[in-house]
Amino acid sequence: MKKKGDKKKNREKREAKRIKAEHLVSYSHLDNTKKIDAEGIGKTLNISHGGMLFKSHVPFKEGTEIKVSIAIGEQIIEAEGKVVHVTQKENGLFNVGISFEQSLSLNEKEIENLIKK
Protein backbone atom coordinates (compact mmCIF):
# COMPACT_ATOMS: atom_id res chain seq x y z
CA MET A 1 0.00 0.00 0.00
CA LYS A 2 1.26 3.43 -0.88
CA LYS A 3 1.17 6.40 1.43
CA LYS A 4 0.41 9.95 0.41
CA GLY A 5 3.40 11.44 -1.30
CA ASP A 6 4.76 8.12 -2.64
CA LYS A 7 5.63 8.35 -6.33
CA LYS A 8 4.61 5.63 -8.73
CA LYS A 9 7.62 4.16 -10.50
CA ASN A 10 5.57 2.83 -13.38
CA ARG A 11 2.54 4.94 -14.26
CA GLU A 12 -0.33 2.81 -15.49
CA LYS A 13 -1.66 3.53 -18.94
CA ARG A 14 -5.41 3.75 -18.89
CA GLU A 15 -7.52 2.86 -21.88
CA ALA A 16 -10.30 5.23 -20.81
CA LYS A 17 -10.42 8.80 -19.56
CA ARG A 18 -11.44 9.05 -15.90
CA ILE A 19 -14.22 11.51 -15.13
CA LYS A 20 -14.11 13.28 -11.77
CA ALA A 21 -17.32 12.54 -9.90
CA GLU A 22 -18.49 12.02 -6.33
CA HIS A 23 -21.22 9.40 -6.00
CA LEU A 24 -22.11 6.89 -3.33
CA VAL A 25 -20.74 3.42 -3.90
CA SER A 26 -21.48 0.26 -1.96
CA TYR A 27 -18.91 -2.50 -2.12
CA SER A 28 -18.63 -6.18 -1.35
CA HIS A 29 -15.10 -7.49 -0.98
CA LEU A 30 -14.63 -11.13 -2.00
CA ASP A 31 -12.24 -13.62 -0.41
CA ASN A 32 -10.29 -16.19 -2.42
CA THR A 33 -13.32 -18.52 -2.46
CA LYS A 34 -15.48 -15.72 -3.98
CA LYS A 35 -17.47 -15.28 -0.75
CA ILE A 36 -18.16 -11.82 0.65
CA ASP A 37 -15.85 -11.09 3.58
CA ALA A 38 -16.43 -7.32 3.94
CA GLU A 39 -19.08 -4.81 2.90
CA GLY A 40 -19.31 -1.07 3.16
CA ILE A 41 -20.06 2.27 1.61
CA GLY A 42 -17.68 4.79 0.11
CA LYS A 43 -17.63 7.67 -2.34
CA THR A 44 -16.27 7.70 -5.88
CA LEU A 45 -13.54 10.18 -6.79
CA ASN A 46 -13.47 9.34 -10.50
CA ILE A 47 -14.90 6.77 -12.87
CA SER A 48 -14.57 5.47 -16.42
CA HIS A 49 -15.96 2.49 -18.25
CA GLY A 50 -12.74 0.61 -17.36
CA GLY A 51 -12.34 1.39 -13.66
CA MET A 52 -12.77 3.82 -10.80
CA LEU A 53 -11.18 5.38 -7.74
CA PHE A 54 -13.13 5.58 -4.49
CA LYS A 55 -12.66 6.52 -0.82
CA SER A 56 -12.95 3.76 1.77
CA HIS A 57 -12.25 3.11 5.45
CA VAL A 58 -10.83 -0.29 4.47
CA PRO A 59 -7.24 -0.86 3.26
CA PHE A 60 -7.93 -3.53 0.64
CA LYS A 61 -5.08 -5.66 -0.66
CA GLU A 62 -4.02 -5.18 -4.26
CA GLY A 63 -5.21 -7.99 -6.53
CA THR A 64 -8.29 -8.84 -4.49
CA GLU A 65 -11.74 -8.97 -6.05
CA ILE A 66 -14.52 -6.52 -5.32
CA LYS A 67 -18.12 -5.94 -6.43
CA VAL A 68 -19.46 -2.39 -6.51
CA SER A 69 -22.82 -0.68 -6.96
CA ILE A 70 -22.51 2.98 -7.94
CA ALA A 71 -25.45 5.36 -7.53
CA ILE A 72 -25.46 7.92 -10.33
CA GLY A 73 -28.65 9.92 -10.26
CA GLU A 74 -31.58 7.52 -10.49
CA GLN A 75 -29.42 4.74 -11.92
CA ILE A 76 -27.44 2.03 -10.10
CA ILE A 77 -24.43 0.75 -12.03
CA GLU A 78 -23.03 -2.61 -10.91
CA ALA A 79 -19.56 -3.89 -11.70
CA GLU A 80 -16.94 -6.38 -10.57
CA GLY A 81 -13.24 -5.76 -10.58
CA LYS A 82 -9.85 -6.11 -8.98
CA VAL A 83 -8.10 -3.72 -6.63
CA VAL A 84 -5.10 -2.33 -8.53
CA HIS A 85 -3.81 0.20 -6.00
CA VAL A 86 -4.51 1.56 -2.53
CA THR A 87 -3.19 4.84 -1.13
CA GLN A 88 -3.52 5.80 2.52
CA LYS A 89 -4.49 9.45 2.98
CA GLU A 90 -3.61 11.74 5.89
CA ASN A 91 -7.22 11.68 7.15
CA GLY A 92 -7.02 7.92 7.74
CA LEU A 93 -9.13 7.01 4.70
CA PHE A 94 -7.90 5.02 1.72
CA ASN A 95 -8.17 5.79 -1.98
CA VAL A 96 -8.88 2.48 -3.70
CA GLY A 97 -8.38 2.09 -7.44
CA ILE A 98 -10.14 -0.78 -9.16
CA SER A 99 -10.06 -2.07 -12.70
CA PHE A 100 -13.36 -3.51 -13.87
CA GLU A 101 -13.28 -7.13 -15.07
CA GLN A 102 -15.62 -6.16 -17.90
CA SER A 103 -15.97 -2.62 -19.16
CA LEU A 104 -19.14 -0.89 -18.09
CA SER A 105 -21.86 -1.04 -20.70
CA LEU A 106 -21.71 2.76 -20.74
CA ASN A 107 -19.18 4.66 -22.83
CA GLU A 108 -17.37 7.82 -21.73
CA LYS A 109 -20.04 10.16 -23.12
CA GLU A 110 -22.88 8.22 -21.46
CA ILE A 111 -21.04 8.31 -18.12
CA GLU A 112 -20.51 12.08 -18.49
CA ASN A 113 -24.22 12.57 -19.31
CA LEU A 114 -25.31 10.58 -16.24
CA ILE A 115 -22.97 12.54 -13.98
CA LYS A 116 -24.18 15.91 -15.31
CA LYS A 117 -27.85 15.12 -14.59
C-alpha positions as CSV (number, residue, x, y, z in Angstrom):
1,M,0.0,0.0,0.0
2,K,1.3,3.4,-0.9
3,K,1.2,6.4,1.4
4,K,0.4,10.0,0.4
5,G,3.4,11.4,-1.3
6,D,4.8,8.1,-2.6
7,K,5.6,8.3,-6.3
8,K,4.6,5.6,-8.7
9,K,7.6,4.2,-10.5
10,N,5.6,2.8,-13.4
11,R,2.5,4.9,-14.3
12,E,-0.3,2.8,-15.5
13,K,-1.7,3.5,-18.9
14,R,-5.4,3.7,-18.9
15,E,-7.5,2.9,-21.9
16,A,-10.3,5.2,-20.8
17,K,-10.4,8.8,-19.6
18,R,-11.4,9.1,-15.9
19,I,-14.2,11.5,-15.1
20,K,-14.1,13.3,-11.8
21,A,-17.3,12.5,-9.9
22,E,-18.5,12.0,-6.3
23,H,-21.2,9.4,-6.0
24,L,-22.1,6.9,-3.3
25,V,-20.7,3.4,-3.9
26,S,-21.5,0.3,-2.0
27,Y,-18.9,-2.5,-2.1
28,S,-18.6,-6.2,-1.3
29,H,-15.1,-7.5,-1.0
30,L,-14.6,-11.1,-2.0
31,D,-12.2,-13.6,-0.4
32,N,-10.3,-16.2,-2.4
33,T,-13.3,-18.5,-2.5
34,K,-15.5,-15.7,-4.0
35,K,-17.5,-15.3,-0.8
36,I,-18.2,-11.8,0.6
37,D,-15.9,-11.1,3.6
38,A,-16.4,-7.3,3.9
39,E,-19.1,-4.8,2.9
40,G,-19.3,-1.1,3.2
41,I,-20.1,2.3,1.6
42,G,-17.7,4.8,0.1
43,K,-17.6,7.7,-2.3
44,T,-16.3,7.7,-5.9
45,L,-13.5,10.2,-6.8
46,N,-13.5,9.3,-10.5
47,I,-14.9,6.8,-12.9
48,S,-14.6,5.5,-16.4
49,H,-16.0,2.5,-18.2
50,G,-12.7,0.6,-17.4
51,G,-12.3,1.4,-13.7
52,M,-12.8,3.8,-10.8
53,L,-11.2,5.4,-7.7
54,F,-13.1,5.6,-4.5
55,K,-12.7,6.5,-0.8
56,S,-13.0,3.8,1.8
57,H,-12.3,3.1,5.4
58,V,-10.8,-0.3,4.5
59,P,-7.2,-0.9,3.3
60,F,-7.9,-3.5,0.6
61,K,-5.1,-5.7,-0.7
62,E,-4.0,-5.2,-4.3
63,G,-5.2,-8.0,-6.5
64,T,-8.3,-8.8,-4.5
65,E,-11.7,-9.0,-6.1
66,I,-14.5,-6.5,-5.3
67,K,-18.1,-5.9,-6.4
68,V,-19.5,-2.4,-6.5
69,S,-22.8,-0.7,-7.0
70,I,-22.5,3.0,-7.9
71,A,-25.4,5.4,-7.5
72,I,-25.5,7.9,-10.3
73,G,-28.6,9.9,-10.3
74,E,-31.6,7.5,-10.5
75,Q,-29.4,4.7,-11.9
76,I,-27.4,2.0,-10.1
77,I,-24.4,0.7,-12.0
78,E,-23.0,-2.6,-10.9
79,A,-19.6,-3.9,-11.7
80,E,-16.9,-6.4,-10.6
81,G,-13.2,-5.8,-10.6
82,K,-9.8,-6.1,-9.0
83,V,-8.1,-3.7,-6.6
84,V,-5.1,-2.3,-8.5
85,H,-3.8,0.2,-6.0
86,V,-4.5,1.6,-2.5
87,T,-3.2,4.8,-1.1
88,Q,-3.5,5.8,2.5
89,K,-4.5,9.5,3.0
90,E,-3.6,11.7,5.9
91,N,-7.2,11.7,7.1
92,G,-7.0,7.9,7.7
93,L,-9.1,7.0,4.7
94,F,-7.9,5.0,1.7
95,N,-8.2,5.8,-2.0
96,V,-8.9,2.5,-3.7
97,G,-8.4,2.1,-7.4
98,I,-10.1,-0.8,-9.2
99,S,-10.1,-2.1,-12.7
100,F,-13.4,-3.5,-13.9
101,E,-13.3,-7.1,-15.1
102,Q,-15.6,-6.2,-17.9
103,S,-16.0,-2.6,-19.2
104,L,-19.1,-0.9,-18.1
105,S,-21.9,-1.0,-20.7
106,L,-21.7,2.8,-20.7
107,N,-19.2,4.7,-22.8
108,E,-17.4,7.8,-21.7
109,K,-20.0,10.2,-23.1
110,E,-22.9,8.2,-21.5
111,I,-21.0,8.3,-18.1
112,E,-20.5,12.1,-18.5
113,N,-24.2,12.6,-19.3
114,L,-25.3,10.6,-16.2
115,I,-23.0,12.5,-14.0
116,K,-24.2,15.9,-15.3
117,K,-27.8,15.1,-14.6
